[in-house]
C-alpha cells in the first residue's frame, strides 16, 4: 500500500570498508545525515490514503518524522510532505516518491541539522520485485560515490508508514533520501546553476567523462547534461554546479537512475530516437570534445571494480537472483572495455560531435 576545488577521492572517501569516512563528532554532535552510511529505521506519519488518491496534487500535507538516534534518544520532527516524480507518481506507482520539508529549528543538534527539504525514493508498490528496483537504484548512486565526490550522497532507510487519519498497523518498506544539491555544491565551494542550457565545451572534462562512463556502465539513457524540457533550468535528470553561471568549468551531476539497465524496471523503456531496443543495451553518448579525458575516467572505474562488486555482495536486501543479475550486468561493462581496442570500439568511436 505504501512506498515510494576538484578532487577524485574514491579510495579516501570509501576505502576498503566501502563506507564514507568516519567524521569527527564535533561538540558531541552526531555525524550529519549524509556523512554516515548505516541504514536508519524511521517512522513517517501522514495522511497516506488522501495523498495516494491525489498523487498529482501539489498540496503540502502535514506529517511527522521520527527515529531513534545513536544516543538512544527518540527524535520527532513535524514535517511537510509533497509528492514528486512525474512517471512514478502519475503512471506507475501505487505510492509516489516524496519530498519531505523540514523546519531547521527542530533539527538543531541532530543528524538532520541544516536540512531544509529532501527527496525520498520510495517503494512504489508492495511487491518484493519493486523493492529490488530501488535497492539497485540506491546502489547505483553508491557506485558513483566510489568514482567521484561530484555525486549525490544517499542515506538508506527502513521506513514504517502510519496513516495519521486512521488507526492501522504500520507498513515497513525500504527507501532512501537523496542529498540536496546545495549541500553537494557547498562541499566544493560551488553553487547550483539555474540556467536553461549549456554548451558541452563548458563542462569539466574529467567529471563529464566520469558522468558519461557511469551512464554507459549502468545503461542509462534517460538524461541530458546540456539541456532539457524545462525552459528555465537545465537539465534532464542532471543538476549543474559551478562557481557562477558565467564561470567555467561546470559540473554535471546525475540523478534519477531507475530507467537504467542496471535497475531493469519493467516500466522503463529506451528513448525512441536512439538506436537501442532494450534498456539493457549500452549506448555511449559522450562528447568527442572530451575524448582525451576518457582514459583517466576508465582507470577510475577500473580501480573501483572490486569495491563496486562488493556493494552488491554486501547488500542484504537484494535477492540472490537480483544480486547475481546486477553483478553479471556490471561485469559485462568491464568485459567490453577490458578487451583489446575496447575503449575505441565502444566509446571514442561512438562519441557525439
N, C-alpha and C positions, 0 to 999 in steps of 0.2 A: 504493500500500500504506500509505503513511504520511500523516498530516495535520498532522488538525486539533486683613472690612470691606467692602464691596460695591462692586465696580467693573465697568464694562463696558470691556474693553481690547482689542477686536478688532484695531484698527489698530496699537496699540502691541505687541500680542502677536505678530502675524503679519506685519504690514506688507506692503509691495508685493512682497516676495520670497516670500511665502506660507510663511515659516518662523517658528518661535518665535524670540525674541530670542537673540542670541549672549550667552551668560552668561560672566562672567569666570571664569577657571580659577584659583581661589584656591589659593595654595600649590602651584601646578603640577599640581593635580588636574584630570582631565578633567571636562567637564560631566556632571552626573548623567544617568541613563538617559533621563528624560523631558524633559530640557532641550535635547536635540538632536533633529533631525528626520531625519537621514540613515538609510538602510536598512542595518542591520547584517547581516553574514554570520556565522552562528553554527553550531556543531556540537552536536547533542544526542544523547547516547547513553543507551539504556535498553533494557530487555527488551521491545521493542515487540510481538513476537509474543504473549508472555504477557499483556501489557496489553490487546491487541486482543481476545484470547479472553475476557477477564474485564472488559470495559469498565465494567460496573455495580458491580464490586467496589471498595470504598473503600480497598483496600490502598495503602499508600505504598511505591513502588518506588525503589530506589537508581538514580541516574543521574549523568550528567556533562555539564556545560555549558561550552563553550569558545568563544573568539573571539579575534581579534587586535585590540588596542586602537589608539587613534590614534597612540600612540608606537611601534607595530610590535611590541609585546610580546604574546605569547600568554598569555591569562588562562584558567585552568581551575578550575572550581568543582565540588565534589561537591554534588549536589542530591537532593531527594526529588521524586518525580513521582506525582501522583494524577490521575484523570480527573474531569471535571465536565460540567455541561450536560445536563439530562435528555433533551431532544428530540434534540439532535445526537448525544449519546452512545448512547442506547438505541434510537432509532428510525430514524435517518437515515444516520449516518456509518460508514464502514469504520474510520476513525481518529478517536478522540474529541478534543474540546477538553481542554486540560490545565491543571493548576495546578502551578507549579514552586515548590519550597520551598528556600530558600537559608539558608546559615549566615552570619550577618552578619560574623563574624570573618574569613571568607575574602574578603569583598568590600571590605575597607577599602582606600581609595586608588584604587578602580576606578569605572567608570561606574555600577556596580550598588550602590555603597555605600549602606547604610541600608535595603536591601530585605530583607523577610522572606519573603513569598510573593507570587507574581504569577500572574494568569490569562493563559493563552496561547490565542488563537484560532488554530486550525489549519486545514488544507486539507480535511479531511473525506474526500474521495475524490481519486483521482489525476487526474481529467479536468480539462481547461482550463476547462470551464464552472463547475466548483465553485470553482476558484481565483478566477474573476471575482466570484463571490458575496462572497468575503471581502475582496477588494481593495475592492469597493464598500462593504462594511460598515466597513472601515478608514477610507475617505474620509468616510463619514457622521460618524464621530467627529471627523474634522478639520473638517467643516463646522461642527459645534457649537463646536469650539475657536475658530473665527473669530468666532462670535457672542458667546460669553461665556467667562470663565475659570472659571465654575462648571461645569466639564465634565471628563470623564476624558481625560487625555492618553494617547496611544498611541505605540508605537515599532514601526516596520515591520522585518521581518527576512526574510532568506532562510535557511531552516533546513535543514541537512543532517542527516538522521537515520541513525544507525548502530545496529544491534541488538547489544547487549552480550552476548547469549547465543550469537551465531554470527558467523562471518566473512561479510561481504556488502559489496557496493558501497553507498555512501551514496545516499540518495534525497533530493533537494532540493525544497523547496516554500516558498511564501510563507506567512507567519504574522505575528502581531503580539501584543505584550504590552500589557496594559491597566494603567494606573496604579492603585495601591492606594488605596482610599477614604480611609484615614487620611492619606495624603500629600496628597490633594486637599483634605481638611478642614484640614490644617495650613497650607496656603498661605493660608487665610483666617482663621487663628487660631480655627478651629472644631473640632468633633469629630463622628464618626459617631454618629447617634442610633439606638439599637436599641430601637425602640418598635413595638408591633403595628399601630398605625394612627394617623392624624392627620386632623383636620378641615381642609378646604381653606382655611378662613379664616386658618389659621396660616402658610400658605405665603407667601413673599415675592412680592409682586405682579409685580415686574419679571421676576424669574427664572422664576417659574412661567409667565409669558406667553412668555418665550423657549422654555421647555420645550414648551409646548403647540403653539406655532407650528412648532417644529422637528419634532415628531412629525407634524404635519399636512403639513409640507413633504415629508418622506420617506415619507408614507403608512404610518406605523407605528401599529398598534392593540394591539400585544402588550405592554401596560404598565398600571400603575396608580401614581399618585403619592400615594395616600392609604391604600392597604391592599393586601392580597394573601393568598395561600393560607397563608402562614406565620403561625401564631398568636402567634409571639414577635417577629418582626422584619418591619416594613414595608420595602419594598413590592414589587410585582411588576415586575422589570426596572428598578427605580429604587432609589437609595440616598438617605437623608436625612442632611443635616448641619446643625448649628446650634450655638449656644453651650451648650445643655443641653436635656434632654428637656422641661423646663417653660418654656423661654425662646423667645420669638419674635424675628425671623422664622425660619422653617425653609426650607431649600433642598432641592429635589428634583433629583437628578442621573440622567439616563437612561443605560442601557447595554443591551447585548444587542439589536442592531439588525438582525439578519439576517431577521426576519419582515416587514421593511418593503417597500413597493412599489419603493423605490429599488434595493434589493438584488435583489428579484424572484426569490427562491429557489423552485424548483419545489415544495419540500416545505412551504412556508408557506401558511397559509390564514387568512382573516379570522375573528374571533370569531363564534360562532353568534348571539349576542344583539344584534348590531349590524346595521343595515340597509345592509350593503355586500356585494357579490357577488364582488369581486376584491380581492386585497391591493394592487392599484394604484389602487383607489378612495380618494380622500382623504375623511376624515370628521373634522370638528373636535370635540374632546371637552374643550375648555377650560371653565372655570367662569365663569358670568356675573359672579360676585363680583369677578373681576379684569379686567373689560372695559375699565376706564379705563386700564389699563397696556398694553393690547394695541397701540395705535397706536405706542407707543415701541418695542415689540418688532419691529413690522413695519418701522419705519425702520432698525433694526439689521440686519435681514435684507436690506433693500434696499441698504444701504451696502456690504454684503459680496457683492453679486451677482457682480461681476466676479471677485473672489477665489475665490468658491465654484466658478464655472465653470472657473477656471484650475487648481483642484485636479485636475479630470478631464482637462484638456488636458495637464497635465504628468506624469500618471501613466503610466509606460511599460509597466506590467504589464497595463493594460487593452487589450483588442482594440479595433479601430476600431468594431465594432458595439456593444460594451459601453460605450465612451465616448459614442458618439452617442445611444444609448438613454438613458443616465443623464442626459446634458445636456438632452435633449428633455423628459424627465420633470420635471427641475427647472425648466425653462423654463415648463412648464405651471403650476407653482406661482406664478411671477411673473406670468404672463399673467392668471390668475384674480384675484389680489389687486391687480393694477395697473389693472384695468378699473373704470370708474365704479361706485361702490357696492359694489365687491368686498369690502371688509372687513366690511360689513354683511351682504351676501348670503351670504357663505361662512363667516363667523366669528361675529360678535357676535349674529347672529340664530339661530345654531345652538348657542349655549352651553348648558351644563348648570346647572340650579339657578335 
